[in-house]
Amino acid sequence: MTRSRQTADWGSRAGLAKVIPSSVAVGSGTGSADSLGTVTFTSVSSVSLNNVFSSNYQNYRVVINFTPSTIGTLGFRFRANGTDNTNGTPSGYYWAGAYLYQSGSVTSNSSNYNNIGRVARYDTGTGFTNFDVMDPYTYGSAKSTAGFSTGGGADWESLFNYYADGNYSFDGFSLIPSAGTITGKIRVYGYN
């Protein structure tokens, strides 16, 4: 079998496949997706991607490069049909994380945060976070969706584990800074 034939037979199983959102919504500022799926946002209080999760892929990787206007944390919510999921316990968001500051100090925290998860802690200056989302589209009452994120920047590094509990099928997500605004780019990839 030739390599080109083999790759064609594998289709979406051959690695990460870029996913293009059907639309982008922002709480303030501007945001849009180009024809290759890169979402660019400027001075947003929140940015939401619609219709990125589907039955085409079981899992997803989200890559974010951003510059915050102030120190804070980056919250995460799942979406369905263009609306954030803000349900509290027992169908809520749970997270645990650790931050390493430039000074060498380490802080850890965990929470049943009810209506929002967390994927990054950041200082001012450019930063990034990458996180994986496991089975967000097809999970239901018998299981939860979960993920793991890593991030970094000029003065910090962060690690988070999180999961959402409940009987939902999600097709998108929102990123919400705890304070100020963020500017940057998001790319989403699907994999099985």
N, C-alpha and C positions, 0 to 999 in steps of 0.2 A: 504494500500500500504506500503510495507516495505521501510525502508530508502534507501537501496541500489537500489531498483527499482526506487524510487523517484529521486535519484541523477542521475541515468542513463537516466531517462526521461527528466530531466532538461538539461542534456548535458552541453554545454558551458555557459548556463545561470546561473549556480550554483555559480558563483563568478569569481574571476580573474583567467585567464588561461595563463600559460607561453607561449610565442611565440618565436620560434626559427628562427633567420634570415637565409636567404639562403646564404648570404655571408657578409663579413666585409671588408671594405676598409679603409686604413689610409693614411693621407698625408705624414707622416713620422713616424718612430717608428714601433711598431708591434701591431697587433690586431687579435683576432680570437674568434670564438664562440665554446663552448663545446656542447656535445650532449643534454644537458638540456636547452640550450639557453643562458647561461651566457656568455656575451662578456667581455673578458679581454683585456685591452689595456695598452701599456707601452710607455711613452715618445712620445705621438702623438701630431702632430700639428692639426689634425682633425681625427675624427673617424666616419664612415658612416655604417649604417645598412641597408641592402637591403631586400626587400620583407618581411617586418614585418607587414604591414597594408594590409588588404584584406577584402573581403565581409564577412568573418567569424565572425568579431566583428565590432561593430559600434564605440567603443571608446577604448582607450589604456592608460595604465599607464606606464611611463618610470621611473625607479629607477636607480640613478647613484651615486656611491661612488667613489670619486676621490681625488688625491693629485696633485695640480698644482705646476709648477716650479716657478711661479711668480704671483703677484697680477693681477687680470683681470676680465673679464666677459666671460660667456659661451654663445656663439652664437648658433643659431638653424636654420637649413634649412630643408625643406621638399625635398624628392627625388622621382623621377619616372624613372623607367627603368635604374637605376644605375647612374642617373645624378641629381645634385642639382638643385632646382628651385631657380634661382637668379633674377627673373623678378622684375622690379621696379613698381612704381605707374602706374595704379591703382591696379595692381595685385601684391601687395607687402606684407611686414611684418610690423606689427604695435605692439608696446608694451608699457606698462607702468609698472614701478616698484618702489620699495622702499627698501633701505638698512639700516639696523641698525648695527652700529659698536660697538665694545666692549666699546668704550669711552662713549657710550650713544647717539652719534650724529646720526641723521637720514637724509638720502638723498633720494629724489625722483626724478624721471625722466620719460619722455615718448618720443616716437619718431615714426615717419613714417620712418623706417630705410631702406625701399625699398628692399634691397637684403638679409637681414638677420634679424632674430628675436633674442630675448634674453631670457634665462631661468635661469641665475644665475649670481651673483656677488660674487667674492671670494677673500680671502686673502691667504697667504701661509699657509700651514698646511692642514690636511685632511679635506675634506668637503663632502657634499652630496647635491643632489637636486632631487626632485620628481616632475614630471609634468604629467598632463593628456592631451591627444590629443583627440578632439571630431570630430568624423566622417571624418577622413582624406582621406579615400579611395573612398567614394561614393559622396562626395560633389561636386557641380558644380557651374554654373554661378548664380544660384538662392540663394546660401548661401555661407558662409565662414566657415572655420575650425578654432577652437579656443582652447585655453588651459589656464591652471593656474599652476604656479610652486611655490614651496617653497624650500628653501635651507638653509644651515647653515654650520658653521665651527668654528674654534678656535676664530676668531675675528669678525665674521659677521653673519647676518641673512638676507635673501632676500625673497621678494615676487614679482612675476611678473604675469601680465595678458598679453596675446598676441593673435593675430589672423592673419591669412593669407587670403587675398582676391583674388579671381580669379576663373577661370573655369579650374580646374585641378583635377586629381585623383592621390593621392600620395600613394606610397607603401613602403617608407622608410624615413629616416632622417639622417642628419649629425649634429654632435656637433663640434664646432669650437672655441677654446679659442682665446681671443683677443690678447694674447701675450704668449710667451713661449709654454710649452707643458703640458699635463695632463696624469696621470697614474691612472688606476682604473678599475671598473667593471660597466657594464650596464645590466639591466634586463628589459624585456618588457613583459607586461601582457595585454591581451585583455579582454574586458567585454562588455556586451550589456545592 
